[in-house]
Amino acid sequence: MVRPNAIKLTLSIPTHDNSGAPFLDEDYVWLLDQLVTLFPEGHTRVGNVSGYWQGHNDENMLYFATIGVENEIQAEAALAPVRSFLTQAKERFRQDAMYLEWEWVNVELL
């Protein structure tokens, strides 16, 4: 039986605040610094996606990353700094909430 060896994270980062104001270049510099720190092995910016949430039409940058873990304790430890980052991002990007989806996956690098 193949066991998952990683968690895959999907993060949705807005391009504008809830009033429609775009973010400053320094906000994006902060964002990229955080992503490189959180995911030193790499992350993927999938592109921009459009959505609707609680009365807001919005544009978001979608990111994927994987973190190698072997069990739930390691997964929770790996997720803690990601949740902390998103809490900071929520304030910096003036959002009501930030989207994080994660799931167990099996990663093979061939």
N, C-alpha and C positions, 0 to 999 in steps of 0.2 A: 504494500500500500504506500502510495506517495503521500508524504506529509508536507503541508505548506512550510516554506522556509523564509517567508518574508510577508510584510504587509505592504499593500499598495495604497497610496494616499492620493486622493483627488482634492485639490484646493481650488476654489473659485475666488479670484481677487477682482474687485470692481475697478472700473476705469474712471468712474465718476461717483461723487457722493450722492446721497438720496435726494438732494435738491438739484442735481444735474451739474454741479460744478466739477470741472476736471481737477485731477490731482497735480501737484507740483513735481518737477523733475526730481527734487530731493526726496520725495516720497518713493519714487521708483528706485532711486539709488538705495534707499533704506531697504526696500523690498528685496532687491536682488542680493544685497549683502546678507540679509536674513536667510534667504533660500540657499545660498552657497554655504552658510554656516550650518544650517539644519540638515542639508543633504550634500555632504562633502563628496560623495561618490557620484552625484549628478541628479538632475531633475529635468523634466521635459515640459516646455511650454507648448501646449497643444495648439493654442490659438485663441482668438476671441470668440465668445459665444454670447448670444442674446438670451435674455430670460425675463421672467415676470415673477415678482415675489411681493406679496402683501401691498399691492397698490403701486408698485414701482416697476417700470420697464427699465431694464438695465443691460449694460454691456459688461462682460467679465472676461478676464484672462484666466484660462484653465490650465492648471499645472498638474502633472503626474510625478510621483516619486515612489521609490520602493526602499524599504529599510529591512535588512536581513534580521530576522528574529526567529527563535525556536519555540517560544511558548508565550502564554498570555502575560506572564510577569514581564518578560522582555518587551512585549508589544506595548503594554501600559507604560513602561519606562521610556520607550521610544516615542510614544505619543505625547507625553507630558510637555516636552519643549515645543512641539508643534502646536498644541493647544495654547500654550503661553504666548507663542508668536501670534496666533490668530486673535487672541484677546488684545494684544497690543495693536495689531493691524485694524481691528474693529474700531478702536479709538482713533488711530491715525487717519484712517480712511472714512471716518464719520459714518459708520454703518450701524444698523440695529442688530445685525448678526453676521457671522462669517460662516461659510459652508466648508465642512470637512467631511469627506466620505473615506472610509478605510475598509479594507477587506483582506482576508488571508489569501495569499497566492503562492504558487510555486514558480520560482524564477530559475531559469537555466541560462547561463552565459556560455555560448558555444564558440 
